[in-house]
Amino acid sequence: MTDDLPKPLARPAAASPSPPPRESDALFRLLVESLRDYAVFALDATGRVLTWNPGAKRFKGYEAHEIIGKHFSTFYPPDDIAAGKPEWELEVAAREGRFEDEGWRLRKDGTRFWANVVITALRAPSGELVGFAKVTRDLTERRRAEERAIDDARRVARAEEANRTKSEFLAAMSHELRTPLNAIGGYADLLLLGIGGELPDAQRQYLARIRSSQLHLLAIINDLLNFSRIESGRVSYVFTAVSLCDVINAVTPMIAPQAEMKRLDIRRPTESDAIALADRAKVEQILLNLLSNAVKFTPAGGRIELECERVGDRVALVVRDSGVGIPPGDVDSIFEPFVQVGRTLTSPHEGTGLGLAISRDLATAMNGELGVESTLGVGSRFTLWLPAFDPAAALERLPQ
């Protein structure tokens, strides 16, 4: 029966035939002609141009009839031609089979572009050198980006060096100036105590002014010294549990005399407290700067309020005043070094303009921040945020 007859085996599918040589050549020419981002052309064994694709025309500016038959050294700067670089590249490619380089090349109009060049030796089956294939890619934009990055790095390095030099100068001058100023203050105190004999009231007033001016200059120099230390990273920190109420009670008496002279009402927190994880001396320095500014910029008869509270995992130390306020356009700049809002040639405000810059840097170093809210003519509110002290976490860090 026919159903029992073996069925013929299926023939395997025949592989796709390779295109004829002429089709392969046409396909290759189409590929080369389609490349727009690469200049691809052939050279004869002496380096003369044999072919020219649209990418080569776009990069170099030559029409095919203008360049075919000319030596490829046409694309090289005069210095490279004088040094024999084109011929040397062909020698390397012929000897090693391939040559790659990056360098400046010339367009038809004389402008330069930075190129990646690959030259490949073409040999007949017999091994005879018949020419070269040359592929060029325009990397001018990449080169410019690299140069911009290098220039930026150099500018940053110069700026850092200038800052380091400035900080060293400020530190050195601060030390040099503090010595004679301390001597002036010391001798003024001795005279005021009557060590050299009793003084008339007029002379005591003169000495008191000398002492006041000496203290003012010393405060400026201390600001410069502190700023230079912070900038150079020479400030150390000791983190402990810090009661913000204790800090307020310790610092407020320091500015009491100036506040009393202006009849300022200073209100401290009476019930709330907050414990920060911070360096107490640095917190006191920040608060002293904030209070000094509040006294300086609050008109006579005004008030200054201090608050402290815990908010989540942070604590806040607030200094609020009824002072002149800060213009909206100046709020972002008041923490910059040597900036003092409202300073003019006739302004009564004294100081270096470093207090807030120092305070901000100290707060940042303690994993905190210093912010401000202000309304012109109404007053300002400065808030020092610091990490809250966590007793449980502190116990875990103790040695077992």
Phi, psi and omega in degrees: 000146185294334181293339182273353182288140177296140179279147180293144178292143178287138179281138177296147179296137180287140178295148179298130181292144176293143178296149177303157181308319182295323178293320178299316179298319180294320179296319179295318179297321178297319178299312181296319181292336183277343182289122180251337183265359180228138170270115182238118180208164182252149175240150172280182186295341180263354178102013179270144185288130180252325181227166185206120182256169182301327177298321178295320178297317182294318181291312194258343173088358181269140165284157183303317184291343181276338189241332181299131183098346179267157181286143185291350176295348176304332184273359187258147175297156182305321181297320179292322179295317180297328180277356179075026184294317180303313181295322180296320178299319178293322178298316180295314180299318180293323183282318186254353179093341184200146176221136178227142184202159170235139180181180180281139174230164184249141170271176180300323182277005177092352178286154183259152170218150182271123189237144165263125187238132174235123178245125181242131179288137177250124183236147175287163178308333179283351182098355181289136177287121182248348179163197182220147169258132184236125179240125183236136177236134180278114180246026184300315182295321178296319179299317179297320178298319178296318180295321177296320179296320178294317179297319178297318179296321178294319179297319179297318180296318178295320179295318179295321178295319179296319178296320179296316179297318179298315181297318178296320179296314180299318180296315181295313181293324179298316178297317182294322183281331182293327183298305179293328179293322176296323177295318178300314180297320180296314181292326177296320179295320179298317179295321179294330178282354178083019180299325181266010183115162180294144182245144174297158182302320182299317180292325178295322177296318178299315180296322178298322177292321176299316181295321179295317179294323178296318179295323178295313178297321180296322178296319178298315181294322177297322176299314179298319181294315179298317181297317180294324178294316180296315181298325182272001178073025183261019179258129178258156184231139176241108185270125178217178173285123185239120174282120181291329176296319178297320178297316180299315181293331180280327188269324186305317179300337181294330182253005181303316181301315179294323180294320180295324179297330180259007179055046179269138179266113179257121182249123180258158176291138183252339184241312186282153173212163178213142183250122181255155169263101189199181174264115187301316182300322180289323177296318178297321179296318179296313181297321179298319178297316182294317180293321179299318178295319180299316178296319184295320188256011176255125180297159180304140180086001181277191182223156175228128181243138177243139180222157171212140181202161175257134178230100182066234180263018178230161174238154183235133172246116190247135172238113181245135180230165176255040186277200187286342182079176184238131177302141182307324181287348183255354185301320183286343186260350187291341179270003178277148181299140173067017176260129176224113184296134176084003181285130174224179179295336180253009182290141178278351184285132181249166176127175183266344188077020181257347187303311182288325177296316177297316181298317179298315181294321177295317179298317180298319181295338178262023179062030178238196177205159180236121182235169182215143169232134185210146174234124184299128180083355181246315179146181183228155177229111176260134181235122174263115177261133179223157175296139177285145177284129180247106182302321181297316179294324179294321179296323180295332182276350180290146178294138180278000000 
